[in-house]
Amino acid sequence: MENQGTALQVDTAVQAVLAALDWKSSPDSRQHATAYLESLKAGEVHVLATVAFALVKPDRTSEVRLVGLKLLQHLIRMRWESLNVDERQQMVSMAVNLLQESAKPNEPWVLKSQVSALMAEVARREGPPLWKDMLPALYAMGSISALHAELVATFFRWLPEDVTIHNEDLDGERRRQLLQGLSQTLPETLPFLFKLLDHHFGTAMAAAKQNQMESVAQHAAAVTAALNAVVAYAEWAPVVSLANHGLIKACGFLLSAAEFRLSACEVFKLLAGRRRPLDESAGNYNVVMEGVFDTLCNASKAYFFELNKLAASGEEKDDDFERFGECLCEAMVALGLQNLHCIARNDSKVTDFLHQMLCFLQHPKLALHSLALPLWATLLRESSLAMSTTDHQGLTEKEKEKRSHAVHISPDFCALLLDIAFQRLLIKDGGDESWVQEFSSASDFSQFRSRLVEVVRHVASQQPVLAASKVAGRLQVAFSSSTFESVSSKEVTTLETTQSFLENIMNGIQEKTMAAALAISASPNELKTLLEGILQLLLTVKWEGPILVELHTRHFDAMGPYFKHASAAIPVVVEKLFELLTSLSPSREYGDTEKDTMRARLQVCTSFLRLARAGDAAMLPYMQGIAERMTTLHSQGRMVRSELNLLGESLLIVGSAAGSEQQLQVLGWLFGPMQQQWIQPAWQDKYLANPACLVRLLIQDSSIADAHEEMWSMYHTVTFFERALRRCTSPVGKASSDPSATADYVDIDGAVTPTTGHAMIPHLTWMVSPLLKLLRCMHALWSPSVVTSLPLHVQGALVMTESEQAALLGELAPSRGSAVTGADSGSNIEHNKVKEIRTWLKGVRDAGYNILGLAAIRVGEGFFVEVDGRSAALATALLENIEHMELHHTRQLLHLVVIPLVKVCPAALWDPWLRLLLPPVLIHCHRVLTTAWTSLIREGSVKIPSNRSVGSDINYQSSMQQIKSEVIKEKLLRDLTRETCQLLSTAASPALNRTTQQDTSEGDGGGMDVAGLQQLNTGNSLIWFLLQLGEAATAALHVGIDALEWPDSESVHKALVFCAAVTNVAALASDSQLQEVVAKDMFSSAIRALMLESNASAQSELVGLLRDIYLRIGSRLSTPRQVLLALPSITPDSLSTFESALYKSASAKEQRQLIKNFLLSAGGDQLKALLPQKNTNVITNVTNPAPRRFSERASHRDREEFGNIGLAAII
């Protein structure tokens, strides 16, 4: 009988459980209850055992019993070593008794599951020696009744699953012992599980015939539990053993039983993903897997027969049937990806399998279709590789084997794949967005379309004539039904799909195949005839209206690979494009219809650009004619500035192909009118003198044609200059035609940096000065003295759009028709005006930044020549109002301008340029980042200066809006942090610090001072130059050091580059103040950084930094030694022992390991970055480990254990 003290503890525990589960209790009550249960788990082990066993008595409520079981599991897992041998034996007996007592009707499943899990935990803790006596007893218990069988089978479910998946606390040796023990029990366990399946399924069927439903339920539960146990073994047990003991055959039979087929299919899904063993059982493995192919193909046929039957009768499919279909598809996909080689030599079986996978690809449910897509993409990819690779030299044996087993996809299958792909490509991510119900996110839908495109391209690569024939037929049908001006949304979707279909087929056809078919000397061939027919179809069709013209033009774009090898087609295409352009009249109005027209005309002009890129030098003979027509149309008012720029850019591509002289002539012709306008003082005074002038330009009514045209003329001048600068990547020769060059990216590493003779140098002299004035006015719009007086339209344009916020959140952008908030709300006219101003500001700003960054990188020293005080003007224009910039704005400034300038600025010009540029940037970033990270770490909320983009006034935000606002601000903060650390990393790059590279030898000569081995040349060290900038140097040091402790691993890696360079300079220089900062602040921060788990990927670099500081600075100052002595568990004796070993070692690697071990002895579990990271170790094959496919059983298990009663918060 329990004594009074124990009874009181039990009653207290019961009350704590009830209080914690009762959500009507006060928060304090729940907190106290949870704290008591936690103290019980950490308290005296015998009290814990007594209370836990008292809680699991049958007279307790289910909730209390479940908590008792969880307490017992904690005791066994975490406190087992605290029990002596006799007490452990008692625990084993009590666990067996609990298992037996739970075998009764109406026992909640969650309790039975947890009792079995408790028994499995005991078995694992005692290990294989216990199993010799325990497992035979469990086998016998499982034969008593269906209730006992269910419990024992559930035990076998938990026993291997926790070893192979869930229990990350097991060390390697312990895991190997348990796995070895499990393997040794397979000859008894697998037949036992087969016996359970066979006996209880048969008994359940017999009971069903006699209408004994309670008996049916018990035996069915035993079958389900046995299947779940087989699932746990199917991941790793030898496949041949599973087959020899009849389990694969039994599960195959159960695929035809509606109640058990889902669990049986889970077994096959795991088997399908297994890999062939490397031992002598490989041959038997192939035989077994061939049988698995047959089983799954038969199950697939039965599934589709039932699916068609349901569709014909109009009956609705239940959830279990749909889940079974998904599981079956996943199993067959895994089988095809991992084990198709088992039947690769049997053409009839391969064909049967591919037919079934084609059925899944045609499945009306997109989720199943998308599950089958990866298999087809992989099969086609491997087939393409096998067809294209005749020489196997240099390939690994595994690659050779894969190529030899590649399955050839017949033309019939390829034709069906193209038909299916076209139908699926008709599904768009707009309109009614019905696909949302089939996919969990927009990214999943995007991935689905990407795989469709991959399938189309691979088919086109293997069967070019077939693909060309298919797309020609689709075009013929689509074009014949769209000969009128007004088209429905369905017809637009069809035409968009034919364009995408054509584009991907043209890109999929191999270039050598295209070149051979279209060569002048080539004889008539089917591919050439088909492609010429497609072009003729595009040339003869006559559509009217902006929507159809735009789609028509995009079809020409899709033919780019054809034009590359068919230069004779270029003049007729040019003529057709001009015809399409002039069929639409330019408009100065800005309604929806006019916007469609503008977009269509711009698309036509963009097609000239694509044609120039494809035709290259073949367009030279037609360049003069294009230029004359451009001039004529522009002078007649039939071509607006943006269109002129696009055509001009195409001429620049063509002209550059003819050499530098032609390139200079084209640039002069294109920039002449722009230059004449921008160099006029009166024009600059009118629009660029101050922010008010710019605001007046922005808010002019669009009905005032001249003012509105001037606004967009300025926009197009800046953006075209930036595009021209990208095209002219070298002073002579060919211009870049890289289509990936976008307005928000500067290719720093890949850029050419000529110093003289660049074609753009003459034009920079008239562009840079007014551009800086323009940027200065734009930046002033965010200053408090200006922003409050701005018109509402301009204020609204400064706010981040919903689509931009959605992009930061990783969400789907709101549809075009969705309501706008804040300053964007109101009439369509007001909204359009705000949108127009925002587009103008963002486009001019980004293009202006790119001009400055690109000019520095690609023009080189020619940009840094002091012309009209360029360095001072640039610093003023960019940084005068930097304190008022928003985070993403500052990030753009750093990324596009500051970092490129720092990277390529000549050392001789650091003083006039970087002395003006770096201090305001570093001081501002230090202030913003320190404040924001401090508030985020301490308060969980980002505090930044007034941020108009995300709405800093939370009083008018809903709770969801506040959450999104915080997520956006944190994302913006991380982006700016990374860019700032990138700036510091760039300044620390070896190219800018050639005399301050770290010593790369394998040691420091036993820790001796290496400063005498190098001499610091301050004229070639940007870090030294930066450290002389007073307040800016302090800001840079603070950011670089503090970033080590900010939980953002990407920033930490970049900051470490800077810290390493500073350490090197401190070791070479005689600056005692700098050495003290490195020895104390940086050294301490690096140690604290190791406390962040997010820094696990940077642990080696952090330890390396500590080594450098200790050996190179510690030899002069005692500060690093004092920092270490302040750590817990560090004594002078232990530190002396550590230093002796450190100085004796001649290997940098050994020194880092010594430091790591020493810190672990002091910091223990607190240094999370140094601890082994807990990854999910999945063991799927005892003899040949293989990656495990995604499974949801872990999450299912959590739901099974806890349900909706919230015990996860307590245990």
BELWODA-V329193 format. One record per residue. RES is the residue in one small letter. PHI is phi in degrees with one decimal (999 if undefined). Layout:
((RES/PHI) (RES/PHI))
This chain:
((m/999) (e/-68.2) (n/-75.2) (q/-64.6) (g/-65.1) (t/-66.3) (a/-60.2) (l/-65.6) (q/-64.5) (v/-65.4) (d/-61.9) (t/-63.1) (a/-64.1) (v/-61.7) (q/-63.6) (a/-65.0) (v/-63.2) (l/-63.5) (a/-67.9) (a/-68.1) (l/-85.3) (d/-85.3) (w/-74.3) (k/-81.2) (s/-67.0) (s/-70.7) (p/-56.8) (d/-64.7) (s/-64.0) (r/-64.1) (q/-65.5) (h/-64.7) (a/-63.7) (t/-63.6) (a/-62.8) (y/-65.3) (l/-63.6) (e/-65.8) (s/-65.7) (l/-65.4) (k/-64.9) (a/-91.9) (g/-83.4) (e/-62.8) (v/-65.3) (h/-71.3) (v/-64.9) (l/-59.3) (a/-64.0) (t/-63.3) (v/-64.6) (a/-62.7) (f/-66.7) (a/-66.8) (l/-72.9) (v/-93.1) (k/-63.2) (p/-59.9) (d/-79.4) (r/-82.3) (t/-71.3) (s/-59.5) (e/-64.1) (v/-67.3) (r/-62.9) (l/-65.2) (v/-63.5) (g/-60.4) (l/-63.9) (k/-66.7) (l/-65.3) (l/-64.0) (q/-62.1) (h/-63.6) (l/-59.8) (i/-68.3) (r/-75.4) (m/-108.0) (r/-122.1) (w/-60.0) (e/-67.5) (s/-78.9) (l/-97.2) (n/-84.6) (v/-61.1) (d/-64.0) (e/-66.5) (r/-65.1) (q/-62.8) (q/-63.1) (m/-63.0) (v/-62.0) (s/-63.6) (m/-66.1) (a/-65.7) (v/-63.3) (n/-62.5) (l/-59.6) (l/-64.0) (q/-66.8) (e/-66.8) (s/-80.7) (a/-82.7) (k/-145.4) (p/-63.2) (n/66.8) (e/-72.2) (p/-55.0) (w/-62.6) (v/-63.6) (l/-72.1) (k/-61.4) (s/-63.4) (q/-74.5) (v/-65.0) (s/-64.1) (a/-64.7) (l/-63.0) (m/-62.5) (a/-65.6) (e/-64.8) (v/-61.2) (a/-62.3) (r/-68.9) (r/-67.4) (e/-79.6) (g/84.5) (p/-54.1) (p/-56.6) (l/-71.7) (w/-66.2) (k/-58.2) (d/-94.4) (m/-77.2) (l/-64.7) (p/-57.7) (a/-64.6) (l/-69.4) (y/-58.2) (a/-67.3) (m/-61.7) (g/-65.2) (s/-93.4) (i/-71.1) (s/-157.1) (a/-64.4) (l/-65.0) (h/-66.8) (a/-61.3) (e/-62.2) (l/-65.2) (v/-67.0) (a/-63.4) (t/-66.0) (f/-58.5) (f/-69.6) (r/-67.9) (w/-77.3) (l/-57.6) (p/-82.3) (e/-66.8) (d/-67.6) (v/-71.2) (t/-86.7) (i/-128.2) (h/-83.1) (n/-82.6) (e/-82.6) (d/-81.2) (l/-71.8) (d/-78.2) (g/-60.7) (e/-66.2) (r/-63.7) (r/-63.3) (r/-63.2) (q/-62.9) (l/-66.3) (l/-64.8) (q/-63.5) (g/-63.0) (l/-62.5) (s/-62.6) (q/-69.9) (t/-89.7) (l/-58.1) (p/-59.5) (e/-98.7) (t/-72.0) (l/-63.9) (p/-62.1) (f/-62.2) (l/-64.4) (f/-62.1) (k/-61.6) (l/-61.0) (l/-61.5) (d/-65.1) (h/-66.5) (h/-76.7) (f/-67.6) (g/-63.7) (t/-65.8) (a/-63.2) (m/-64.5) (a/-65.7) (a/-66.7) (a/-64.2) (k/-64.4) (q/-94.0) (n/61.5) (q/-91.6) (m/-68.2) (e/-64.8) (s/-64.9) (v/-58.5) (a/-63.0) (q/-68.0) (h/-70.4) (a/-65.0) (a/-64.5) (a/-66.3) (v/-63.4) (t/-61.7) (a/-62.9) (a/-65.4) (l/-63.5) (n/-63.2) (a/-68.3) (v/-61.8) (v/-57.5) (a/-63.8) (y/-84.8) (a/-66.0) (e/-74.2) (w/-137.8) (a/-64.8) (p/-52.6) (v/-60.7) (v/-63.5) (s/-64.5) (l/-60.0) (a/-71.7) (n/-61.6) (h/-93.8) (g/83.8) (l/-71.0) (i/-66.2) (k/-65.0) (a/-63.8) (c/-66.9) (g/-63.5) (f/-64.4) (l/-72.3) (l/-62.7) (s/-92.1) (a/-98.5) (a/-56.8) (e/-74.5) (f/-114.4) (r/-67.0) (l/-66.4) (s/-65.5) (a/-64.1) (c/-67.6) (e/-59.4) (v/-61.1) (f/-68.7) (k/-63.3) (l/-73.3) (l/-61.9) (a/-64.1) (g/-88.4) (r/-72.8) (r/-112.8) (r/-62.7) (p/-68.8) (l/-93.2) (d/-89.2) (e/-71.0) (s/-82.6) (a/-59.5) (g/-62.7) (n/-64.5) (y/-59.8) (n/-60.6) (v/-64.2) (v/-61.9) (m/-66.7) (e/-63.2) (g/-66.7) (v/-63.0) (f/-56.5) (d/-61.8) (t/-62.3) (l/-69.9) (c/-63.3) (n/-65.2) (a/-63.4) (s/-64.7) (k/-62.1) (a/-65.9) (y/-63.2) (f/-71.3) (f/-63.4) (e/-68.5) (l/-62.0) (n/-65.9) (k/-65.2) (l/-65.1) (a/-64.6) (a/-68.5) (s/-85.0) (g/80.5) (e/-72.8) (e/-83.6) (k/-83.8) (d/-79.0) (d/-63.5) (d/-62.8) (f/-65.3) (e/-68.0) (r/-65.7) (f/-63.9) (g/-60.5) (e/-65.3) (c/-64.7) (l/-63.3) (c/-64.0) (e/-61.7) (a/-64.3) (m/-71.1) (v/-64.3) (a/-60.7) (l/-63.0) (g/-67.9) (l/-75.0) (q/-104.5) (n/-133.5) (l/-63.4) (h/-63.0) (c/-67.7) (i/-122.6) (a/-59.6) (r/-87.2) (n/-105.2) (d/-61.4) (s/-66.3) (k/-68.3) (v/-62.0) (t/-62.7) (d/-61.6) (f/-62.8) (l/-64.1) (h/-61.3) (q/-66.2) (m/-68.9) (l/-68.3) (c/-62.0) (f/-65.2) (l/-66.5) (q/-91.7) (h/-59.6) (p/-63.8) (k/-87.0) (l/-61.9) (a/-60.2) (l/-72.0) (h/-56.5) (s/-69.7) (l/-69.4) (a/-80.6) (l/-57.5) (p/-57.0) (l/-64.4) (w/-64.2) (a/-61.3) (t/-68.4) (l/-61.2) (l/-68.3) (r/-64.1) (e/-66.3) (s/-65.3) (s/-63.3) (l/-63.8) (a/-65.0) (m/-73.5) (s/-86.9) (t/-107.9) (t/-99.1) (d/-98.8) (h/-93.1) (q/-67.0) (g/88.5) (l/-88.3) (t/-73.1) (e/-60.7) (k/-64.8) (e/-65.9) (k/-62.1) (e/-64.0) (k/-63.9) (r/-64.4) (s/-68.7) (h/-98.0) (a/-61.7) (v/-91.2) (h/-79.8) (i/-89.9) (s/-68.3) (p/-57.2) (d/-62.9) (f/-63.6) (c/-61.2) (a/-62.3) (l/-66.4) (l/-60.9) (l/-65.6) (d/-63.8) (i/-65.1) (a/-60.2) (f/-62.6) (q/-64.4) (r/-73.7) (l/-68.1) (l/-66.2) (i/-77.9) (k/-110.2) (d/-93.5) (g/-140.1) (g/64.5) (d/-78.7) (e/52.9) (s/-64.3) (w/-66.3) (v/-58.3) (q/-69.8) (e/-96.0) (f/-122.3) (s/-76.5) (s/-157.1) (a/-64.7) (s/-66.5) (d/-64.6) (f/-65.1) (s/-63.1) (q/-64.9) (f/-59.8) (r/-67.6) (s/-62.3) (r/-70.8) (l/-59.4) (v/-62.4) (e/-62.4) (v/-61.4) (v/-59.6) (r/-66.8) (h/-66.7) (v/-63.2) (a/-63.0) (s/-66.4) (q/-84.8) (q/-128.1) (p/-62.3) (v/-66.6) (l/-60.6) (a/-62.9) (a/-63.1) (s/-64.1) (k/-63.5) (v/-70.1) (a/-63.0) (g/-65.0) (r/-63.7) (l/-65.1) (q/-60.4) (v/-66.2) (a/-66.4) (f/-70.0) (s/-68.7) (s/-99.7) (s/-133.2) (t/-110.3) (f/-121.3) (e/-75.3) (s/-92.1) (v/-123.9) (s/-79.7) (s/-63.1) (k/-65.9) (e/-68.3) (v/-62.2) (t/-60.7) (t/-62.3) (l/-68.0) (e/-62.9) (t/-70.6) (t/-62.7) (q/-64.6) (s/-63.9) (f/-61.2) (l/-62.8) (e/-61.3) (n/-75.4) (i/-69.8) (m/-63.7) (n/-73.7) (g/-77.3) (i/-64.5) (q/-61.0) (e/-62.0) (k/-66.2) (t/-67.9) (m/-62.9) (a/-64.3) (a/-66.6) (a/-71.6) (l/-101.8) (a/-59.5) (i/-59.3) (s/-83.5) (a/-74.0) (s/-75.5) (p/-53.4) (n/-142.2) (e/-66.5) (l/-63.5) (k/-60.6) (t/-62.5) (l/-64.0) (l/-66.5) (e/-65.1) (g/-65.6) (i/-63.0) (l/-61.9) (q/-63.0) (l/-63.9) (l/-66.5) (l/-75.9) (t/-88.9) (v/-66.7) (k/-125.7) (w/-114.9) (e/-126.5) (g/96.8) (p/-61.8) (i/-64.9) (l/-69.9) (v/-63.6) (e/-62.0) (l/-65.1) (h/-59.1) (t/-65.5) (r/-66.3) (h/-65.9) (f/-64.2) (d/-58.3) (a/-64.1) (m/-86.1) (g/-49.5) (p/-59.1) (y/-69.7) (f/-63.1) (k/-62.2) (h/-116.8) (a/-130.5) (s/-63.4) (a/-65.1) (a/-82.7) (i/-62.0) (p/-61.2) (v/-71.1) (v/-69.1) (v/-58.4) (e/-62.3) (k/-65.4) (l/-65.0) (f/-63.7) (e/-63.1) (l/-64.6) (l/-64.2) (t/-77.8) (s/-73.4) (l/-115.0) (s/-83.9) (p/-65.8) (s/-129.1) (r/-96.3) (e/-84.7) (y/-135.0) (g/-82.7) (d/-63.0) (t/-63.6) (e/-65.9) (k/-66.2) (d/-61.1) (t/-65.7) (m/-61.3) (r/-64.9) (a/-63.8) (r/-65.3) (l/-64.1) (q/-64.0) (v/-62.2) (c/-65.5) (t/-64.1) (s/-65.7) (f/-59.8) (l/-62.7) (r/-66.6) (l/-65.2) (a/-63.5) (r/-67.7) (a/-76.0) (g/-78.5) (d/54.0) (a/-64.7) (a/-66.3) (m/-90.3) (l/-54.0) (p/-62.6) (y/-105.0) (m/-65.1) (q/-62.5) (g/-65.1) (i/-63.2) (a/-62.0) (e/-65.8) (r/-67.8) (m/-58.3) (t/-61.8) (t/-63.5) (l/-62.0) (h/-67.6) (s/-67.2) (q/-86.0) (g/76.7) (r/-101.7) (m/-146.8) (v/-87.7) (r/-62.7) (s/-62.1) (e/-68.0) (l/-60.9) (n/-63.4) (l/-64.0) (l/-67.2) (g/-62.8) (e/-66.1) (s/-64.6) (l/-65.5) (l/-64.1) (i/-62.0) (v/-67.6) (g/-63.2) (s/-67.0) (a/-67.3) (a/-88.6) (g/121.5) (s/-66.7) (e/-63.4) (q/-65.7) (q/-61.2) (l/-63.3) (q/-65.5) (v/-64.4) (l/-60.8) (g/-61.3) (w/-67.0) (l/-73.7) (f/-87.7) (g/-51.4) (p/-62.7) (m/-64.4) (q/-60.9) (q/-58.2) (q/-78.9) (w/-72.9) (i/-87.2) (q/-76.2) (p/-58.6) (a/-63.5) (w/-66.3) (q/-67.0) (d/-65.0) (k/-73.1) (y/-116.6) (l/-121.1) (a/-68.0) (n/-160.1) (p/-58.9) (a/-62.7) (c/-63.7) (l/-66.5) (v/-62.6) (r/-60.4) (l/-67.0) (l/-72.6) (i/-97.0) (q/-60.9) (d/-60.6) (s/-62.9) (s/-71.5) (i/-85.1) (a/-59.0) (d/-62.4) (a/-65.7) (h/-66.3) (e/-66.7) (e/-64.8) (m/-58.8) (w/-79.8) (s/-64.4) (m/-62.4) (y/-59.0) (h/-71.8) (t/-64.2) (v/-66.6) (t/-67.3) (f/-69.5) (f/-61.1) (e/-63.9) (r/-63.9) (a/-65.6) (l/-64.9) (r/-68.0) (r/-66.5) (c/-91.3) (t/-83.4) (s/-139.1) (p/-66.4) (v/-139.4) (g/87.9) (k/-79.6) (a/-82.0) (s/-73.0) (s/-121.0) (d/-71.1) (p/-73.0) (s/-82.0) (a/-72.9) (t/-114.3) (a/-75.5) (d/-118.0) (y/-143.3) (v/-115.4) (d/-81.3) (i/-66.1) (d/-70.0) (g/-94.5) (a/-80.7) (v/-89.9) (t/-121.8) (p/-71.5) (t/-105.2) (t/-141.6) (g/78.6) (h/-69.9) (a/-63.5) (m/-91.2) (i/-57.6) (p/-60.6) (h/-85.8) (l/-65.7) (t/-64.1) (w/-97.3) (m/-89.6) (v/-63.1) (s/-59.8) (p/-65.2) (l/-62.9) (l/-65.1) (k/-62.9) (l/-64.8) (l/-65.1) (r/-63.6) (c/-64.2) (m/-64.4) (h/-62.9) (a/-66.8) (l/-61.7) (w/-87.9) (s/-72.8) (p/-57.4) (s/-69.1) (v/-106.0) (v/-62.8) (t/-69.9) (s/-100.2) (l/-72.9) (p/-60.8) (l/-59.5) (h/-60.3) (v/-72.2) (q/-59.0) (g/-62.8) (a/-70.8) (l/-81.2) (v/-89.5) (m/-65.8) (t/-73.1) (e/-63.3) (s/-66.1) (e/-66.9) (q/-65.2) (a/-62.3) (a/-63.2) (l/-66.0) (l/-84.2) (g/72.6) (e/-103.4) (l/-73.2) (a/-64.6) (p/-61.8) (s/-67.5) (r/-59.6) (g/-86.5) (s/-68.9) (a/-70.0) (v/-104.3) (t/-115.8) (g/59.7) (a/-68.0) (d/-80.2) (s/-76.2) (g/117.0) (s/-69.7) (n/-61.6) (i/-63.5) (e/-65.3) (h/-62.4) (n/-63.8) (k/-67.0) (v/-61.9) (k/-62.6) (e/-63.9) (i/-65.0) (r/-62.1) (t/-60.4) (w/-64.4) (l/-62.0) (k/-66.3) (g/-64.4) (v/-67.2) (r/-61.9) (d/-65.2) (a/-66.5) (g/-63.1) (y/-60.1) (n/-64.2) (i/-59.1) (l/-66.7) (g/-67.7) (l/-65.3) (a/-62.1) (a/-62.2) (i/-77.2) (r/-93.0) (v/-89.1) (g/78.7) (e/-60.8) (g/-59.5) (f/-75.7) (f/-84.7) (v/-62.0) (e/-70.3) (v/-120.7) (d/55.2) (g/60.5) (r/-61.3) (s/-64.0) (a/-66.9) (a/-63.8) (l/-65.9) (a/-62.1) (t/-66.1) (a/-63.4) (l/-86.4) (l/-116.6) (e/-58.0) (n/-119.7) (i/-63.8) (e/-67.9) (h/-100.8) (m/-71.0) (e/-81.5) (l/-61.5) (h/-70.6) (h/-68.0) (t/-62.2) (r/-61.2) (q/-62.0) (l/-60.4) (l/-65.2) (h/-67.4) (l/-93.8) (v/-120.8) (v/-63.7) (i/-62.4) (p/-59.5) (l/-63.9) (v/-63.5) (k/-67.3) (v/-114.7) (c/-63.9) (p/-60.5) (a/-57.6) (a/-67.4) (l/-111.2) (w/-59.0) (d/-63.7) (p/-72.5) (w/-98.0) (l/-75.5) (r/-65.2) (l/-86.8) (l/-86.8) (l/-75.3) (p/-55.5) (p/-60.0) (v/-65.5) (l/-66.9) (i/-64.0) (h/-65.7) (c/-63.3) (h/-62.4) (r/-64.4) (v/-68.8) (l/-67.0) (t/-63.1) (t/-62.5) (a/-67.8) (w/-69.6) (t/-61.4) (s/-68.4) (l/-67.7) (i/-71.1) (r/-85.0) (e/-113.7) (g/76.0) (s/-138.7) (v/-83.5) (k/-106.3) (i/-131.9) (p/-56.6) (s/-42.2) (n/-117.4) (r/-70.0) (s/-67.0) (v/-117.0) (g/72.0) (s/-79.6) (d/-88.4) (i/-80.6) (n/-65.1) (y/-108.7) (q/-112.8) (s/-71.7) (s/-61.9) (m/-66.0) (q/-63.7) (q/-65.3) (i/-63.3) (k/-62.4) (s/-61.5) (e/-66.2) (v/-63.3) (i/-64.0) (k/-63.5) (e/-67.3) (k/-62.6) (l/-63.9) (l/-63.4) (r/-63.8) (d/-62.0) (l/-67.6) (t/-60.7) (r/-65.2) (e/-70.7) (t/-64.7) (c/-66.4) (q/-66.2) (l/-60.9) (l/-64.8) (s/-64.4) (t/-64.1) (a/-62.5) (a/-94.0) (s/-64.6) (p/-57.0) (a/-63.4) (l/-101.8) (n/-141.1) (r/-66.1) (t/-97.8) (t/-122.9) (q/-67.5) (q/-69.5) (d/-65.1) (t/-101.3) (s/-71.7) (e/-81.8) (g/-177.9) (d/-115.0) (g/61.1) (g/73.2) (g/88.3) (m/-67.8) (d/-70.6) (v/-97.7) (a/-60.3) (g/-73.2) (l/-80.1) (q/-132.4) (q/-127.0) (l/-76.6) (n/-96.6) (t/-62.2) (g/-72.2) (n/-117.6) (s/-120.0) (l/-69.3) (i/-62.1) (w/-61.6) (f/-59.5) (l/-64.9) (l/-73.4) (q/-97.0) (l/-94.9) (g/61.0) (e/-60.1) (a/-64.8) (a/-64.0) (t/-61.4) (a/-62.7) (a/-63.3) (l/-62.8) (h/-62.3) (v/-63.7) (g/-61.1) (i/-78.1) (d/-64.1) (a/-60.8) (l/-61.9) (e/-102.7) (w/-85.7) (p/-74.0) (d/-144.8) (s/-62.3) (e/-63.7) (s/-66.7) (v/-62.0) (h/-59.1) (k/-72.3) (a/-65.0) (l/-64.6) (v/-62.3) (f/-65.2) (c/-62.2) (a/-64.1) (a/-67.8) (v/-63.0) (t/-59.9) (n/-65.6) (v/-64.2) (a/-61.9) (a/-72.6) (l/-92.9) (a/-94.1) (s/-108.7) (d/-93.1) (s/-65.5) (q/-64.4) (l/-64.5) (q/-62.7) (e/-67.8) (v/-62.2) (v/-66.5) (a/-68.9) (k/-103.4) (d/-67.7) (m/-68.9) (f/-63.0) (s/-66.1) (s/-64.1) (a/-63.7) (i/-67.6) (r/-63.9) (a/-61.8) (l/-72.0) (m/-81.9) (l/-93.3) (e/-64.6) (s/-65.6) (n/-93.2) (a/-60.2) (s/-71.6) (a/-107.6) (q/-60.4) (s/-63.5) (e/-68.3) (l/-64.9) (v/-64.6) (g/-62.4) (l/-64.6) (l/-61.0) (r/-61.1) (d/-61.3) (i/-64.6) (y/-67.0) (l/-80.7) (r/-95.8) (i/-98.2) (g/-65.1) (s/-73.1) (r/-108.6) (l/-122.1) (s/-89.1) (t/-57.7) (p/-57.5) (r/-65.9) (q/-66.1) (v/-62.3) (l/-67.6) (l/-66.4) (a/-78.4) (l/-77.0) (p/-65.4) (s/70.5) (i/-101.9) (t/-114.6) (p/-55.2) (d/-67.9) (s/-65.2) (l/-68.4) (s/-63.9) (t/-61.7) (f/-62.7) (e/-63.8) (s/-60.6) (a/-68.0) (l/-65.0) (y/-73.4) (k/-76.8) (s/-73.9) (a/-105.3) (s/-111.9) (a/-62.0) (k/-63.6) (e/-65.3) (q/-62.9) (r/-64.1) (q/-67.1) (l/-61.9) (i/-64.4) (k/-61.2) (n/-64.5) (f/-64.8) (l/-65.8) (l/-63.0) (s/-68.2) (a/-93.5) (g/-92.6) (g/58.4) (d/-70.9) (q/-71.2) (l/-84.3) (k/-65.0) (a/-68.4) (l/-91.3) (l/-78.4) (p/-59.2) (q/-77.0) (k/-84.2) (n/-98.2) (t/-73.0) (n/-85.5) (v/-111.2) (i/-106.8) (t/-112.2) (n/-160.3) (v/-63.7) (t/-92.8) (n/-150.6) (p/-58.4) (a/-142.7) (p/-62.8) (r/-90.1) (r/-76.6) (f/-58.1) (s/-134.3) (e/-102.0) (r/-66.8) (a/-61.9) (s/-66.4) (h/-61.3) (r/-63.3) (d/-59.6) (r/-66.4) (e/-65.6) (e/-72.3) (f/-106.0) (g/54.3) (n/-113.3) (i/-97.7) (g/73.5) (l/-72.3) (a/-60.8) (a/-77.6) (i/-103.6) (i/-101.3))
